[in-house]
Amino acid sequence: MRRIIIGAFTSLDGVMQAPGGPEEDPAGGFQFGGWGTQHWDDTLGAAMGDLFGREYDLLLGRRTYDIFAAHWPFVQKDTAAPDYDAGTAEMGASFDRINKYVLTHRPDSLTWVNSHGLSGVDDIRKLKAGDGPDLIVQGSTELNQILLTEGLADELRVLFFPLLLGKGKRLFGEGIAPANLKMTSSKISESGVMLATYVPDGEVVTGSFAMAEPSEAELERRKGL
C-alpha cells in the first residue's frame, strides 16, 4: 500500500491559495498571490529537498496540475544559460520523470509526460492500495478536502507562514472527518515559518475543565445555550 502525503503552504489563518505568484490562482479576486516568496529561506529549501529527494509520485488536483504543467517542463535546463539554476532544473527533470496522477474530468487533455487521469475517490483508493512510492500532494485544495474527508491522508507536512490573509482557499474546509493528529516533527525557519509534520492518531478525545458540581450560575448559563 502506498502512503499519501499532503504538503501544504498555509498562512496562520489557514489560507493556502497562490503562495507562488500573483498569476498562480487569482480565483475569487484573491489579491495576495505570491505571499510565500518573501519568507523563503534555506530551511524551507532543505524541507523541500527532504520531501522530494527520494522516490515519489505526484497526486494532484486539476488546477494545480495545470499550474505545474505550464511551468516545470519549461524551466531552464541548459547549464550554460544565464538563467540556469541547478536546483530548479533538477526539480523540473524530476517532475518530468515521475508519474503524475490527476483528479480530473478531462483526462484526454493531460499532455505532460507520464500524466494519468483519475475520475474519483474510488480511483484514488485503488491507486493507494497498489504498489509504488509515496504519493505527494502539493496545492490541490479541493483534492485535499477529499483526502481528509475520506481519511486517505497518511501524513501532513504543513508550513505555517507568519501572516494573515483573511480569505482564500483553505487547507481545512467544511466536512473534514474529525480526527486526532500526532506531531512527529517541528522546526522554525530563520524567517519565522513553522514546519510541522503530523500523522493520524485515532479519534478525537474530549474532556472537561468544568467543576464536578456546576455552580448555579453555570446551570443558568446552560439554559440559554
matplotlib code that plots the C-alpha trace (Angstrom):
import matplotlib.pyplot as plt

x = [0.0, 1.2, 1.2, -0.4, 1.5, -0.1, 2.4, 0.9, 2.0, -0.5, -1.0, -1.7, -5.4, -5.4, -5.3, -3.1, -4.1, -1.4, 1.7, 4.0, 2.9, 0.2, -1.0, -0.9, -4.5, -6.4, -9.8, -12.3, -10.5, -7.6, -5.1, -2.1, -0.7, 3.0, 2.7, 5.0, 8.0, 9.1, 9.7, 11.7, 15.0, 17.5, 15.4, 12.4, 14.6, 16.0, 12.5, 11.5, 14.7, 13.8, 10.3, 11.3, 14.7, 13.5, 11.3, 7.8, 4.9, 2.6, -1.1, -2.7, -6.0, -6.6, -5.9, -2.6, -1.6, -2.3, -0.1, 2.7, 2.4, 2.7, 5.9, 8.1, 8.5, 9.8, 12.3, 15.9, 17.9, 20.8, 23.7, 25.3, 22.2, 22.4, 19.1, 20.1, 19.5, 20.7, 18.0, 15.2, 16.5, 16.8, 13.2, 11.9, 13.7, 12.3, 8.7, 9.1, 10.3, 7.8, 4.2, 1.6, -1.8, -4.5, -8.1, -9.9, -12.9, -10.7, -8.1, -7.5, -6.2, -3.3, -0.4, 2.6, 4.6, 3.8, 0.4, -2.5, -6.2, -8.2, -12.0, -12.9, -12.2, -12.5, -9.6, -7.6, -8.3, -7.2, -4.0, -3.3, -3.9, -1.3, 2.4, 4.7, 6.4, 4.7, 2.1, 2.9, 0.1, 1.0, -1.5, -4.7, -7.1, -10.2, -8.3, -7.1, -10.7, -11.5, -8.4, -9.1, -12.8, -12.3, -9.4, -7.0, -4.1, -1.3, 0.8, 0.5, 3.6, 2.4, 4.4, 2.7, 3.8, 3.7, 1.0, -2.8, -4.6, -8.3, -9.8, -9.0, -8.9, -8.1, -6.4, -9.2, -12.8, -16.2, -16.9, -13.4, -13.6, -12.8, -9.5, -6.8, -3.3, 0.2, 3.0, 6.1, 8.5, 8.6, 11.0, 11.1, 12.9, 15.1, 12.2, 9.7, 7.9, 6.9, 7.4, 5.2, 4.6, 1.5, 0.2, -3.3, -3.7, -7.1, -10.4, -10.9, -10.9, -12.9, -12.8, -13.9, -12.3, -15.6, -16.2, -17.5, -20.6, -21.6, -22.5, -26.0, -24.7, -23.3, -26.6, -28.4, -25.9, -26.6, -30.3, -29.6, -27.4]
y = [0.0, 3.5, 6.4, 9.8, 12.8, 16.2, 19.0, 22.5, 26.1, 28.0, 31.3, 31.3, 31.6, 28.6, 30.1, 28.2, 29.9, 31.0, 31.2, 31.2, 34.3, 36.8, 34.9, 31.4, 31.4, 34.7, 32.9, 34.7, 38.0, 36.8, 39.7, 38.3, 35.8, 35.2, 35.6, 32.6, 34.0, 36.7, 34.1, 31.6, 30.6, 27.7, 25.8, 25.7, 24.7, 21.8, 20.7, 20.6, 18.6, 16.1, 15.7, 15.3, 13.8, 10.2, 8.0, 9.5, 10.2, 13.3, 13.2, 16.5, 18.3, 19.6, 23.3, 22.6, 20.2, 22.9, 25.3, 22.8, 21.7, 25.3, 25.9, 22.9, 21.4, 24.8, 25.6, 26.3, 23.0, 24.4, 24.7, 27.4, 29.7, 32.8, 32.0, 28.4, 27.3, 23.8, 23.2, 24.4, 22.3, 19.2, 19.6, 20.1, 17.0, 15.0, 16.2, 15.2, 11.7, 10.7, 9.7, 12.4, 11.2, 13.9, 14.0, 15.4, 15.1, 15.7, 13.0, 13.3, 16.8, 15.8, 16.5, 16.5, 13.3, 10.5, 12.0, 9.8, 10.7, 9.7, 10.0, 10.0, 8.8, 5.1, 5.6, 7.2, 4.3, 1.8, 3.8, 4.0, 0.2, -0.6, -0.9, 2.1, 5.0, 7.6, 9.9, 13.5, 16.2, 19.8, 22.6, 21.0, 22.4, 20.6, 17.2, 17.8, 18.1, 14.8, 13.1, 14.5, 13.8, 10.2, 9.6, 8.8, 11.1, 9.3, 12.4, 16.2, 18.4, 21.9, 25.1, 27.8, 31.2, 34.2, 36.2, 36.5, 36.6, 36.9, 35.0, 32.4, 28.7, 26.9, 23.7, 22.6, 23.2, 22.1, 18.4, 17.2, 14.0, 14.7, 13.1, 13.4, 14.2, 13.5, 15.9, 13.9, 16.8, 20.6, 23.3, 27.1, 28.6, 31.7, 33.7, 32.6, 29.8, 26.8, 23.5, 20.8, 17.2, 15.3, 11.8, 10.5, 9.4, 8.0, 9.6, 13.0, 12.6, 15.1, 16.0, 18.9, 21.6, 22.2, 21.7, 18.3, 20.1, 23.1, 26.3, 27.8, 30.4, 27.7, 25.9, 29.1, 29.8, 26.4, 27.1, 29.8, 27.6]
z = [0.0, -0.8, 1.6, 0.7, 2.0, 1.9, 1.6, 2.2, 2.5, 4.6, 6.3, 10.1, 9.3, 7.0, 3.5, 1.0, -2.2, -4.6, -2.5, -5.5, -7.6, -8.5, -11.5, -9.9, -8.8, -8.7, -8.4, -6.2, -6.6, -4.4, -4.2, -2.3, -4.8, -4.1, -0.3, 0.2, -1.6, 0.9, 3.7, 1.6, 3.2, 3.4, 6.0, 3.7, 0.7, 2.8, 3.7, 0.1, -0.7, 2.0, 0.7, -3.0, -2.5, -2.7, -4.9, -5.2, -7.5, -7.5, -6.8, -7.9, -8.4, -11.9, -11.2, -9.6, -12.3, -14.9, -12.9, -12.7, -16.4, -17.5, -15.5, -14.7, -18.2, -19.4, -16.7, -18.0, -18.3, -20.3, -17.8, -20.0, -19.9, -17.8, -16.0, -15.2, -11.6, -10.7, -8.0, -10.3, -13.2, -11.0, -9.8, -13.3, -14.5, -11.5, -12.2, -15.8, -14.9, -12.2, -12.6, -12.1, -11.1, -11.6, -10.4, -13.5, -15.7, -18.7, -18.7, -22.5, -22.1, -19.8, -22.1, -19.7, -20.0, -17.5, -16.6, -15.7, -15.0, -12.0, -12.1, -8.5, -4.9, -5.9, -8.3, -5.5, -3.2, -5.9, -6.5, -2.8, -2.4, -5.1, -5.1, -5.6, -3.9, -1.7, -3.4, -2.6, -2.9, -3.5, -3.6, -4.7, -2.2, -3.5, -3.6, -0.1, 1.1, -0.4, 1.1, 4.5, 4.4, 3.3, 5.7, 3.0, 4.0, 5.9, 6.7, 6.6, 6.2, 6.8, 6.5, 8.6, 7.3, 9.7, 8.1, 7.9, 4.6, 5.6, 2.7, 0.1, -0.5, 2.8, 3.8, 6.1, 4.9, 6.0, 6.1, 7.2, 9.1, 12.8, 13.8, 16.3, 14.9, 16.4, 15.7, 14.7, 14.0, 14.1, 13.3, 13.0, 10.0, 10.0, 8.5, 11.1, 9.2, 11.3, 9.7, 11.3, 10.4, 11.6, 11.3, 12.1, 15.7, 16.2, 17.1, 18.8, 22.6, 24.6, 28.3, 30.5, 32.7, 34.4, 38.1, 39.1, 40.6, 38.4, 40.1, 40.0, 37.6, 35.3, 35.3, 34.5, 31.7, 30.1, 29.9, 27.3, 25.1]

ax = plt.figure().add_subplot(projection="3d")
ax.plot(x, y, z, "-o")
ax.set_aspect("equal")
plt.show()
